[in-house]
Amino acid sequence: MFRFKHGEITQQDLANAVGVTRLTIHSIETGKFAPSTLLALKIAKYFGMKVEDIFYLSDNDDEIGG
C-alpha cells in the first residue's frame, strides 16, 4: 500500500489528514472503493505526489491500483 512507502502512516492518521474515516482508507487500499477525484487529490497532496503516481488502472480496467 502507498502508506507504507511513506513512513508507515496509519490508516487512521491518513484518514484524519484527508477528512474521511479509517474504513474509507481501508476500502480504497483493498480495492473495494474508488476514491472521488477530490479525495484522490487530497491523498496525493498529503504525500506530495501526483494522483497518477498513487492511483492507476490495473491490467484489468475494472480495477484501480494503488
Rosetta silent file (secondary structure, phi, psi, omega in degrees, C-alpha in Angstrom):
SEQUENCE: MFRFKHGEITQQDLANAVGVTRLTIHSIETGKFAPSTLLALKIAKYFGMKVEDIFYLSDNDDEIGG
SCORE:     score description
SCORE:     0.000 S_00000001
   1 L     0.000  149.459 -176.390    0.000    0.000    0.000 S_00000001
   2 H   -62.728  -25.354  178.551    1.164    3.511   -0.723 S_00000001
   3 H   -59.337  -40.528 -173.651    1.036    4.409    3.002 S_00000001
   4 H   -71.859  -19.306  177.689    3.923    2.065    3.790 S_00000001
   5 H   -81.804   -3.519 -175.522    6.192    3.702    1.229 S_00000001
   6 L  -131.837   57.774  173.837    5.830    6.976    3.122 S_00000001
   7 L    81.832   15.215  176.988    6.777    6.415    6.739 S_00000001
   8 L    52.449   45.672  174.454    4.190    3.768    7.571 S_00000001
   9 L   -61.814  145.851  179.447    1.467    6.252    8.466 S_00000001
  10 L   -78.543  160.523  175.497   -1.575    4.550    9.958 S_00000001
  11 H   -58.608  -40.943 -178.729   -4.900    4.352    8.190 S_00000001
  12 H   -65.079  -42.465  178.976   -6.377    6.496   10.957 S_00000001
  13 H   -62.231  -43.685  178.566   -3.694    9.182   10.618 S_00000001
  14 H   -65.766  -43.240  178.507   -4.216    9.378    6.861 S_00000001
  15 H   -58.129  -45.767  178.781   -7.988    9.401    7.291 S_00000001
  16 H   -61.340  -40.990 -176.612   -7.745   12.278    9.763 S_00000001
  17 H   -66.596  -32.401 -176.699   -5.427   14.214    7.446 S_00000001
  18 H  -108.007    1.875  172.737   -7.758   13.995    4.448 S_00000001
  19 L    79.036   36.216  176.070  -11.082   14.158    6.294 S_00000001
  20 L  -131.371 -179.011  177.974  -12.507   10.664    5.871 S_00000001
  21 L   -87.297  161.654  176.241  -12.966    7.586    8.045 S_00000001
  22 H   -61.676  -36.471  179.295  -10.391    4.873    8.568 S_00000001
  23 H   -61.782  -36.179  177.241  -12.806    2.465    6.888 S_00000001
  24 H   -62.612  -45.347  178.927  -12.731    4.615    3.737 S_00000001
  25 H   -62.572  -44.142  178.076   -8.926    4.398    3.586 S_00000001
  26 H   -59.207  -44.423 -178.865   -9.095    0.644    4.182 S_00000001
  27 H   -64.689  -36.364  176.075  -11.684    0.263    1.415 S_00000001
  28 H   -66.281  -46.050 -177.266   -9.512    2.218   -1.035 S_00000001
  29 H   -64.663  -31.917 -178.988   -6.442    0.149   -0.175 S_00000001
  30 L   -91.969    1.939  177.044   -8.271   -3.139   -0.641 S_00000001
  31 L    78.610   13.109  179.794   -9.820   -2.047   -3.937 S_00000001
  32 L   -85.840  -14.168 -175.894  -13.394   -2.106   -2.653 S_00000001
  33 L  -144.613  131.498  174.220  -13.846    1.633   -3.159 S_00000001
  34 L   -96.435  126.607 -176.817  -12.527    4.051   -5.772 S_00000001
  35 L   -68.295  153.346  172.763  -11.918    7.485   -4.266 S_00000001
  36 L   -65.449  165.368  177.351  -13.612   10.573   -5.621 S_00000001
  37 H   -58.987  -43.691 -179.570  -11.439   12.948   -7.610 S_00000001
  38 H   -61.244  -46.015  179.950  -11.350   15.318   -4.648 S_00000001
  39 H   -66.029  -40.888  177.486  -10.283   12.600   -2.211 S_00000001
  40 H   -60.657  -41.264  177.882   -7.650   11.275   -4.618 S_00000001
  41 H   -64.543  -40.770  178.609   -6.260   14.813   -4.945 S_00000001
  42 H   -63.572  -42.802  179.337   -6.184   15.238   -1.148 S_00000001
  43 H   -64.988  -44.467  179.015   -4.326   11.942   -0.694 S_00000001
  44 H   -61.712  -44.033  178.947   -1.849   12.820   -3.433 S_00000001
  45 H   -61.862  -42.002  179.557   -1.260   16.264   -1.926 S_00000001
  46 H   -56.197  -42.388 -178.286   -0.711   14.729    1.517 S_00000001
  47 H   -89.287   -1.942 -179.234    2.068   12.534    0.128 S_00000001
  48 L    66.800   37.582 -176.534    3.436   15.236   -2.185 S_00000001
  49 L  -127.940  168.717  172.470    2.759   13.093   -5.238 S_00000001
  50 L   -82.687  148.249  179.291    0.733   13.180   -8.441 S_00000001
  51 H   -54.195  -43.940 -176.271   -2.606   11.369   -8.385 S_00000001
  52 H   -69.138  -13.093  175.060   -1.488    9.081  -11.218 S_00000001
  53 H   -82.930  -15.998  179.768    1.531    8.006   -9.159 S_00000001
  54 H  -105.705  -45.504 -176.943   -0.795    6.656   -6.466 S_00000001
  55 L  -113.583  131.583 -177.693   -3.918    5.586   -8.357 S_00000001
  56 E  -153.203  157.980  175.638   -3.749    3.841  -11.717 S_00000001
  57 E   -76.601  137.945  175.863   -5.710    1.362  -13.787 S_00000001
  58 L   -80.973 -178.503  177.169   -4.582   -2.217  -13.441 S_00000001
  59 L   -59.521  -30.011  173.861   -4.286   -4.594  -16.395 S_00000001
  60 L   -93.819  107.713 -173.658   -7.970   -5.274  -15.787 S_00000001
  61 L   -58.726   -8.049  178.253   -9.537   -1.864  -16.487 S_00000001
  62 L   -85.972   -5.817 -177.200  -12.234   -2.593  -13.912 S_00000001
  63 L  -117.580  145.001  176.900   -9.733   -2.404  -11.050 S_00000001
  64 E  -107.887  129.747  176.901   -7.835    0.558   -9.647 S_00000001
  65 E   -88.561  165.916  177.858   -4.316    0.005   -8.336 S_00000001
  66 L   168.900    0.000    0.000   -2.741    1.919   -5.536 S_00000001
